[in-house]
């Protein structure tokens, strides 16, 4: 038996390590949101409390994205140890140091705060470090935790590594004034030059200076450097026609073979899902360009598994896929007389397949027309997982509304849909369009505007 005098003292009984420089105290939800977040703080110090490790241990058993991220973070931390004590700090790959604190800091919390809440215990650590003179920033995706930190005098921030400025988000189309002669020349097949920086597959509205109603519509071809007339300006895929300018640009992107990834952003009723399904049916059932349509939606925020629901996978998915079925019913039978049988036929014959986002991970999906609806409820990492599943000859369409988010740790600027639109905006195989006008009904349009 070892002599007690030779034992290494417990870290909790040792004084706090001396940490020089800026400290980022990280909440568990940041690590679950982005498994690579430990490397996002440059040469600064990153601090985790033992409460974070306990929460990671609890989440690692889950089969969803949070569970996978928890397991990945734990493996990363274990790999950094290399025989060195985490309580004294270990070097991070991109500079800075990682510290794990196992001390009891509850005495730093004011009366009335729940001492059993992990977030509060993490905040207690922030108070202790701050009282010791450290420059501490608490980083969390939890808005209420940031509010509590502010009340305690602790500087708090959201994790901004994947944030996009929504006000500056690429809209996918632009308007340019030219002479009336230039508009006429464009219709005659001549090249029109405009003094503007254009992005691949950007929709272009040419408007005559002296007559705003004299217009022409085109799309920018980055390979040739010219604005081309719309190939599918008069197309009616599966009998559906565009009702406004943005919808026309959307159909152009959806129908073009060279555009392999389409992102569509817009409020309820703008036609995102309906346009995608109409083009999918046209290209699968009529033109045979793809094997089938795969439609998926996040079952719950963060792509929660559906195993807890009763029934077969199809029965479990049916309630979550009702919005998709509603759109299919309108497309196959606008009069809604025998639509159910016709929609069921599409599923029975394999023209349309529904799948939970959770189950797409690990699959290879060649020659499919893939629609991910409500993509604003996915994290950037989840969207990466989905898009990277696309096999040879596949096309991926992401649709969603950045202002209707059910995920508690995402917002209009940090969700996977706007992240993809921003990161892919200069790629020749990508096209984006923001739909602004509701076409569902007069009531729906007014509701979207007034409420």
JOSULCOR-V681244 format. One record per residue. BURIAL is 1 if it has 24 or more other C-alpha atoms within 12 Angstrom, else 0. Layout:
burial: (BURIAL/BURIAL)
This chain:
burial: (0/0/0/0/0/0/0/0/0/0/0/0/0/0/0/1/1/0/1/0/0/1/1/1/1/1/1/1/1/1/1/1/1/1/1/1/1/1/1/1/1/0/0/1/1/1/1/1/1/1/1/1/1/0/1/1/1/0/1/1/0/0/0/1/1/1/1/1/1/1/1/1/1/1/0/0/1/0/0/1/0/0/0/0/0/1/1/1/1/1/1/1/0/0/0/1/1/1/1/1/1/1/1/1/1/1/0/1/1/0/0/0/0/0/0/0/0/1/1/1/1/1/1/1/1/1/1/1/1/1/0/0/0/1/1/1/1/1/1/1/1/1/0/0/1/1/0/1/1/0/0/1/0/1/1/1/1/1/1/1/1/1/1/1/0/0/0/0/1/1/1/1/1/1/1/1/1/1/0/0/0/1/1/0/0/1/0/0/0/0/0/1/0/0/0/0/0/1/1/1/1/1/1/1/1/1/1/1/0/0/0/0/0/0/1/1/1/1/1/1/1/1/0/0/0/1/1/1/1/1/0/1/1/0/1/0/1/1/0/1/1/1/1/0/1/1/1/1/1/1/1/1/1/1/1/1/1/1/1/1/1/1/1/1/1/1/1/1/1/1/1/1/1/1/1/1/1/1/1/1/1/1/1/1/1/0/0/0/1/1/1/1/1/1/1/1/1/1/1/1/1/1/1/1/1/1/0/0/0/0/0/0/0/0/0/0/1/1/0/1/1/0/1/1/1/1/1/1/1/1/1/1/0/0/0/0/0/0/0/0/0/0/1/0/0/1/1/0/0/0/1/1/1/1/1/1/1/1/1/1/1/0/0/0/1/0/1/1/1/1/1/1/1/1/1/1/1/1/1/1/1/1/1/1/1/1/1/1/1/1/0/0/0/1/1/1/1/1/1/1/1/1/1/1/1/1/1/1/1/1/1/1/1/1/1/1/1/1/1/1/1/1/0/1/1/1/1/1/1/1/1/1/1/1/1/1/1/1/1/0/0/0/0/0/0/0/0/0/0/0/0)
